[in-house]
Amino acid sequence: MAKKSRKQQQSGGTPATVALTAAGTAYTLHAYEHDPASPSYGEEAARALGVSADRVFKTLVADVDGELTVAVVPVAGSLDLKALAAAVGGKRATMADPAAAERTTGYVRGGISPLGQRKRLRTVLDASARAHPTVCVSAGRRGLEVELAPEDLAALTAAVVAPIGRV
């Protein structure tokens, strides 16, 4: 992960929250006790926050024609790789190697945020996000979620908004 300043470390800030604050974006931070035995980080977050699983979005990293691409989809469903490839004008998408995703984003699996990544990647946000006034995404570490308007998430990540999720 990118090196944090002493002030960021003291305040518990992550690159995602630093990016949100720097942009002047309204958001709410939600912390919960992460259970390492939990089989699904996203579903664990939804339960812990008492939020519907269709409002909590997971950040997945895929390889689209040799280029790492971020997909942000509801934890209640799964990623449609063909739809992701089509959304960015690609032909073929596969899930990225987890080590490459961690190295490129600067975050660990289960805590990858679409915000504040080490290297800004092409991002696609599932269109279902527009059905909610706010959505939750990882704030950059396991047990920490950020809630914000989907329009703000799309703007801050320069995301293409497209139907890439499957229920």
Secondary structure, DSSP 8 states (H G I E B T S, - for coil): -----HHHHHHT--HHHHHHHHHT---EEEE----TT-S-HHHHHHHHHT--TTTBEEEEEEEETTEEEEEEEETTSEE-HHHHHHHTT-S-EEE--HHHHHHHHSS-TT---SSS-SS--EEEEEGGGGGSS-EEEEEEETTEEEEE-HHHHHHHHT-EEE--EE-
